[in-house]
């Protein structure tokens, strides 16, 4: 008995240490970004940095305004969510409640494969097919645009939304649905008025995870969005995301430009934290 208790204590201690390592990693990243990002914001000025409309660090009179990047990130993420979440949600309902086991297993295999594809492959396919398609379909000079980034991000968030939503829907007790059917509800009414509300916490978590994936993506959006520091005034305009600014310039930047890129990373980090905290707050209130 003592040996069993000792083993349990060791396992609990190991799990506790792993949890501390995770928290410590987050704190380390936070502290590093704050220390590295604050000096540039102090030199440039908070208002010119956040609300400046021009990013031109190589000019004779350098400009470090990141408002175009911030707006591009917001628009791109919102577009990806509006396009991807409904598709993912209805696919999850179909797989969990309608599809027969063989079809469900086959489609889930493809979804798992979709989740494992590297982002550079999404970007390459998007650049060769999607960008060219937008150019021909809408008669624009260049298909590398905000619209292309939205479509690629919408596809990339599908695996997260579908897999977590299916798991949540599968966990709903069958007795709930049986009771609804016994009361005269149709299967479709049961799925959307009983099963989905019962699984809404898991579906909400899937949406939050999808939003986080869309905000943090860099390589794919760099390849299909044009990576030009323009204000996002049109869906067909070449744009640059916050992630694209850091990934595209960090390798050769120096001096204030390098410090400003750390500041961009800090803004992105704080933006993701704030968004996740806000979504979790409202979702928990809604679930209760």
N, C-alpha and C positions, 0 to 999 in steps of 0.2 A: 504493500500500500504506500509506504514511504517512497519507494522507487518510482511508482507511478506519479505521485505528487511532485517529485523532483523533476521528472520529465516534463510534466505540464508547466511547472514554473520556468524551466529552461525555454520551452516553446513560447510561453507568454513573454518572457524577457527578450527573445529573439524578434518576435513580432513588434514589440515596443521599440526596439532599436531600429528596425527597418522603418517604422513610422517616423522616428526622430530623424533618420537620414533623409527621408522624403521632405519633411518640413525644413530641415537644415538646407537642403538643396534649393528650395524655393526662396528661403531667406538670403542665402548666398547670392543667388541671381539678382534678387531685389536690391541688395546693398551694392553690388557691383554696378548695376545699371544706374542707380542713383548717384554714386560717386563719379562714374564716368560721364553721365549725362548732364548733371547740373552745371558744370563750368561753362559749357557752350551756351546753355540757355541764359546764364548770367551775362556772358559777353554779348550775345545777340540781342537779348531782351525777350521777355516772355511773350509779350503781345506781338512784336514783329515775327517771332519764331512760329507761334501758333496760328496767327491770322494773316501772315504775309502770303501773297499770292504768287510769288516768284521764287523758284529754286534755281539759282545760277551760281554755284560756288567757284567756278573758274573765271568769272568775269573780273575786270579790273576793279569794279566795285561789287564784291560778292553779295549775293542775296540768299537768305536761308529761310524762306517762308515755306511752311509745310501744309498750309491749308488745302492746296490741291490734293495732296496725298491723303489727308484726313477725309475729305469729302469723297474721294474715289473709293476709299476703304468702306465708308458707310454705304454709298450707293451700290458698290459691287457686292457687298455682303447682303444687303437688303434684296437686291435682285436675285441673287443665288438662292436665298431663303424662299422668296416668293415663287420661284420656278421649281426648286428642288423639293421643298418640304411637302407640298400637296402630292407630288408624284410618289415620294417615299412613303407617305402616310397611307395612301390608298393601296399601294403595292403591299405594305405590311398587313393591312386588313385582309386583302385577298389571300395572301400566303397563309395567314394564321387561321382564317375562318372559312375560306371558300375552296382553296386549291386542294386537290387530292394529294396524298403524301408523296407520290412519285414526282409530281410537278413541283411541289414545294421544295423537295430535296434538290431537284435539278436547278431551279431558279436560285435557291440559296447558295448553291455551289458557284454559280456565276457571280452572285453578289460578293461572295468571299473573294473571288478572283479579282473583281473590280476594286475591292478594298486593298488588295495587295499590289496593285499596279503602281510603280513609282510615279511621282508627280511630273518628272521630266518627260515621261511617256505621254501623259495627258497633254502636256504642253506641246510636244512634238506632233501628236495627232491633231490637236486643235490648230496648230500653226499651218499644217499642210492641208487640212480638210475644212475645218470650221472657218478659219480666217478667209480662205479662198471662196468658200460658199457665201459668206456674208458680203464679200466684195462683189460677187456676181449677182446675188439676189437683190441687193439694195443699191447697186450701181454707185458704190463709193470708191474713192481712190485707193483706200487701204482698209482691209477688213480687220486689221489688228486694232481692237477697240475695246471700250468698256463693255459692250454687248457680248463680245467674244469671251471676255473674262467672266462675265456673269454666267454664261452657258457652261463653261468649263467647270467653274466652282459648283454650279448646281449639280452637275454629274458627279463631282468628287465627294459631295456630302451625302449622296444617296446611300452608300453602304452603311454609314453610321446611323442614319435615320431609320433605315429599313430594319437592320439587324436588331437594334435596341427596341424598336417598336414591336417587332414580332415577338421578342422575348417577353415584353410586358403584356402583350395580348394573350400569349400562350399561358401566362401565369394566372389569368382570370379564372376563378373556379367555375367549372362547368355547370354547377347548380344554379348560378346566376342566370345563365342563358336558358336553362331548362325551365326555370320559374317564369321567365319572360315569355317563352313560347307557350307555356301552359296557360298563361293569362290571355292568349290570343294575339300576341305581337308576331309580326312576320320576322323572318330571319334577318332581313336587312335592318329592320327597326331594332331588333335585338342587338345586332352588331354595333350599331352607331349610337344607340341610346342606353345600352347596358354595358357591353364589353369595353367600348372605347372610354366612357367615363370612369370605369373601374380601373383602367390601365393608364389614366392620364398622367400620373406621376412619371411613369417610365417613358411615355411618349414625349413629355415635356423635357426630360433629361436627354432624350435622343435629339431633340431640336437644338438644345443648348450645345450639345457636343458638335452638331453639324455647323452651328454658327461659329464655334471656336475653330473648327477646321477651315472654314472659309476665310476667317480673318487672318489666320496665321500662314496661309499658303503663299509661297514666294515664287518658286521656279515656274510653275505652270502659268501663272498670271503674267510673269515677265515675258514669257514667250508669245502670248496671244494678245496682250493688251497694248503692245507698242512701246511700253516703257518710256514714254515721253512725259515730262513734268508739266502737263497742261491742266487747266481747270476742267473738271468733268461737266462741260456744258451740253454734251450730246452723247447719245449711246454709241455713236459711230466715230468718236474722237479717241485718238491714242492717249492713254493715260498711264500713270504710274502709281502703284500702291505703296504704302509705308514699307512693307516687306521688300518690295522691289527696289526701293531707294537704298536700303541697307545692303541688300545682297549684290546690287549692281555696282556700287561705288566703293565699298569697304576695302576691296583688294588693292586699290591704288590711291586712296584718299590719304591725306596727311594734314597736319596742323589743325586749324579750326574746322575744316571740312570733316575730318575724321571724328573730332569731338562732337560735331553736329549730328553725325550719323548715330553715335551713341545716344544722343538726345532723342533722335527719331525712334530708336529702339525702346527707349524709356517711355515715350509717349504711347507706342504700340502696346507695351507691356501693361501700362496703367489703363489703357483703353479696354484691353481684354479683361482685366481684373474687374473694372467697373461694370462692364457689360454683363459679365457672368454673375457678379453679385446682385445687380439689378434684376436680371432675369430670374435668378433663384429666389429672390425676395418676393417678387410678384407671383411666381409660379407656386411657391409654398403657400402664399396667402390664398391663391385661387384654389389650390388642392384642398386646403382646410375648409 
